[in-house]
Amino acid sequence: MYKIAKIKMRYGALIDYNHNLFTSVFKQDASENISMLESVNDKEFDGRVTHKIFLCGKTGSGKTSLVYKLSNIKTLTSYDTLGIQVYDVYWPVRIKETSKTILFKLSLWDCGELCLNSYNHLLPSCLEEADCILYTFSLNNKSMYDDLPKLISRIDAPDEMLKIFAATKFDTKQETVVNKNMLEDLCHVWKMPVLTFQNDIDLNSSNHIADIAPFLNRLCELLWYHDQVKGGLFPLSTVDYCFQDERVSPSPSPAVVSLKSIRNQSKSGLSLVFCSTFSFIMLAATKMTRSWALTRKLTNQMQVLTQVRHSGDGPQPIKVDIGTREVVGYGTNGEEVYVDNVHFPFPAIRFQEDKGEIATLRQKELGDWKKLTMEEKKALYRASFCLTFKELEAPSGEWKVCLAAGFWGLSFAVIIMILMKAFVYKPLPETITDEKKVLAQIHRMVKQHQNPITGVASLYDYDKNEWKPR
């Protein structure tokens, strides 16, 4: 089979994209429109492979449109897919190494997000014996791009399954909301290939076969490569499914474009020096801006990755430099940090690095412990742990600081209240300070029968014309 080097492959290395085999799979109907055949004569091909592909994504991500375009179904639906819809798509390819023609039968399983969240039995049915999963999202919707980590964590496919990002609504004429650099970041962080698809394909056009061919060719090449890896024909160490794709490669920077345009207009040496200086400044500014944006995005993606793809049996991203400290356990949450906690008595790493005397004691520790002195045993303990249990549970006197802070805050509030009464608040009115006016107010409230249930009027006996005894 085809030998894979330890580099990224380019699409078209395994499959011949230029060979035209479409006529054997398509037919002409009465209206002279090309359509997919429901079954194909296998005698025309050297082999046939079947793959089950599950499409998942949010409502409006273009799953059904993608399936309909590939299946040549002209009636598109604007509502969420009900239940599970299965469509079979046949696609022939020619393998470059063997020059054999292989027919791919792609069984596309489409399930609406609403039904997938409402019925628990649908997701296991879609993932059962599936060879590939397509995480679809729209290039014109930034929120779908940001919610991809949540989608992956909710629909976490097995490791042996081929996982691909399907970016729909691709437009070659204008820039989309999710640009090419963001797609590159997505591929770099998740180590998963990104396939783009142009949804505005006219099925009535005679060229629509050539429009869907790039997507199907790339998908079939990834599936063929994945089959060879599962069969043991390719070493696992050389696997890199993030193939190079010209359609998602970064566009030339504005500095390079401006340099070319200015150089064409400038002929003198002085102009060339000026152009070179200007282009260097523009290129440096562009590089710094992209580097800052990439660092910020990768940081956010890695934080989400640590939260949603956390598992105890897999390596986690190292957020701090641990030096030569040995990783000895799971710790508090699987991150390689040192924390003293009685609830988690065994930190993930040792307290001190294995350097100098500690490294010598580590080698001596591998032998007979009876040959270790008490000071050496204590040194080994202090190299692994910062505090003992007695030191952890010993009173720290922190309550004194908390009590002092509480009294300080209370004193500050009292001082503020005194200052407000002295310099801010006005004196109380006579209706509150004058006893005669207060009694007159109460007498008027009694005469008006105010609050006869629980108020002032409820305390007065109107039959005896006196206050009720308490």
Secondary structure, DSSP 8 states (H G I E B T S, - for coil): -----SS--BTTSSB-TT---GGGTEEE-TTS-EEE-SS--GGGSSEEEEEEEEEE--TTSSHHHHHHHHHT------S---SEEEEEEEEEEEBTTT--EEEEEEEEEEE-HHHHHH-TTHHHHHHTT-SEEEEEEETT-HHHHHTHHHHHHHS---TTSEEEEEEES--SSS--SS-HHHHHHHHHHHT--EEE--S---TTSTTHHHHHHHHHHHHHHHHHHHHHHHTTSS-GGG-----B-GGGS----HHHHHHHHHHHH--SHHHHHHHHHHHHHHHHHHHHHHHHHHHHHHHHHHHHHHHHS--TTS-----S--TT--B-S-TTTS-S----BTTB-S-SB-SS-S-THHHHHHHHHTS-GGGS-HHHHHHHHHHH-SS-HHHHHS--SHHHHHHHHHHHHHHHHHHHHHHHHHHTS----HHHH-HHHHHHHHHHHHHTT-STTTSSGGGEETTTTEE---
